[in-house]
């Protein structure tokens, strides 16, 4: 969709009822019957086994997510990322906020893990920014788009675990002028899906180098 036609397409989308990615019902972005699928882990206590060997990957202090990356959650994230269904950011962001409120050990500012600018222009938005904005408002915390992806990377799902860390090495930088938003503060990264945590760790390293006090992370889903 061209830049000129994208706002028109957005208005058309808003004029049509949302369709639940779980069951196809029209109305809410995710219907009440399917919403529990997005919140499967929301009420679990912190410290629930991560399946990541010995805990959160360095340098993250804590890593949480809301649900496994399958079924309704997978379809919802695909619709948000690839089909322009931005209304899904609301229930997904609210789930992220609920999980962090229940399990998060701390945090002072939410920072979305960005897509590359080329991809953002293609989509017209960054899904992590939309989810983080909803989560921040629900948690009563500030949200800062403080990290940028300096180079395009191969989609992580296309790589095996051995090559994912190398793919995102030195890919992230703190946005010029945004160091003030993170220096001396406990940052909570927000993203859509985590697998090995390599992307989150790359963003966390950039924040810590700029002076962030600590970095934790929370995502909508976890792909094993």
Residue pairs with C-beta under 8 A, 6 or more apart in sequence:
1 9
1 124
6 124
9 84
10 84
10 86
10 124
13 84
13 85
13 86
14 87
17 26
17 27
18 26
18 27
18 28
18 29
18 85
18 87
18 88
19 25
19 26
20 26
20 27
20 28
20 29
20 30
20 31
20 34
21 30
21 34
21 72
21 75
21 76
21 78
21 79
21 85
21 88
22 30
22 31
22 33
22 34
22 37
22 71
22 72
22 75
22 76
23 31
23 33
23 34
25 31
25 33
28 91
29 76
29 85
29 87
29 88
29 90
29 91
30 38
30 72
30 76
30 88
30 91
34 72
35 91
37 67
37 71
37 72
37 73
38 66
38 67
38 72
38 73
38 76
38 91
38 92
38 95
38 220
39 66
39 67
39 95
39 98
39 99
40 66
40 67
40 68
41 48
41 64
41 65
41 66
41 67
41 99
42 66
42 95
42 98
42 99
42 102
43 102
44 102
44 103
45 102
45 103
46 62
46 64
46 102
46 103
46 104
46 105
48 103
50 56
50 63
51 222
51 224
52 63
52 196
52 197
56 62
56 63
56 197
56 216
56 217
57 63
57 196
57 197
57 198
57 200
57 201
58 201
59 201
59 204
59 205
59 208
59 215
60 189
60 197
60 200
60 201
60 204
60 215
60 216
60 217
61 105
61 214
61 215
61 216
62 103
62 104
62 105
62 216
62 217
63 194
63 197
63 200
63 216
63 217
63 218
63 219
64 99
64 100
64 103
64 104
64 216
64 217
64 218
64 219
65 99
65 194
65 218
65 219
65 220
65 221
65 222
66 73
66 92
66 95
66 96
66 98
66 99
66 218
66 219
66 220
66 221
67 73
67 95
67 220
67 221
67 222
68 221
68 222
68 223
68 224
69 77
69 193
69 221
69 222
69 223
69 224
73 220
73 221
74 221
76 88
76 91
76 92
77 88
77 92
77 127
77 192
77 193
77 220
77 221
79 85
79 88
80 86
80 88
80 89
80 92
80 127
80 130
80 131
80 192
81 123
81 127
81 192
82 123
84 123
84 124
86 125
86 130
89 127
89 130
89 131
89 133
89 134
90 134
92 131
92 134
92 192
92 220
93 130
93 131
93 132
93 133
93 134
93 135
93 138
94 134
94 135
94 138
95 220
96 131
96 132
96 134
96 135
96 190
96 218
96 219
96 220
97 134
97 135
97 136
97 138
97 139
98 138
99 218
100 107
100 135
100 139
100 188
100 218
101 138
101 139
104 188
104 216
104 218
105 216
106 186
106 214
106 216
107 141
107 186
107 187
107 188
107 216
108 141
108 142
108 185
108 186
108 187
109 141
109 142
109 143
109 144
109 146
109 181
109 182
109 185
109 186
109 187
109 188
110 132
110 135
110 136
110 139
110 141
110 142
110 143
110 144
110 187
110 188
110 189
110 190
111 132
111 143
111 144
111 145
111 146
111 147
111 182
111 187
111 188
111 189
111 190
111 203
111 207
112 126
112 128
112 129
112 131
112 132
112 133
112 143
112 145
112 147
112 189
112 190
112 191
113 128
113 147
113 189
113 190
113 191
113 199
113 200
113 203
114 120
114 126
114 128
114 129
114 145
114 147
114 148
114 149
115 123
115 126
115 127
115 128
115 149
116 149
116 151
116 152
116 153
117 148
117 149
118 152
119 152
120 126
127 192
128 190
128 191
128 192
129 145
131 190
131 192
131 220
132 143
132 190
133 143
135 143
135 190
135 218
136 142
136 143
137 143
141 188
142 181
144 178
144 181
144 182
145 175
145 178
146 174
146 175
146 178
146 179
146 181
146 182
146 187
146 207
147 172
147 173
147 174
147 175
147 203
147 206
147 207
148 172
148 173
148 174
148 175
149 171
149 172
150 170
150 171
150 172
150 173
151 171
153 167
153 168
153 171
154 167
156 164
156 167
156 168
156 195
156 196
156 198
156 199
157 195
157 223
159 167
161 195
161 196
164 195
164 196
164 198
164 199
165 196
165 198
165 201
165 202
167 198
168 198
168 199
168 201
168 202
169 202
170 202
171 202
172 202
172 203
172 205
172 206
173 206
174 182
174 206
174 207
174 209
174 210
179 210
179 211
182 207
182 210
182 211
182 212
183 210
183 211
183 212
184 211
184 212
184 213
185 212
185 213
186 212
186 213
186 214
186 215
186 216
187 204
187 207
187 212
187 213
187 214
187 215
187 216
188 215
188 216
188 217
188 218
189 200
189 203
189 204
189 207
189 215
189 216
189 217
189 218
190 217
190 218
190 219
191 199
191 200
191 217
191 219
191 220
192 219
192 220
192 221
193 219
193 220
193 221
193 222
193 223
194 200
194 217
194 219
194 221
194 222
194 223
195 222
195 223
195 224
197 217
200 217
200 219
203 215
204 215
204 217
207 215
208 215
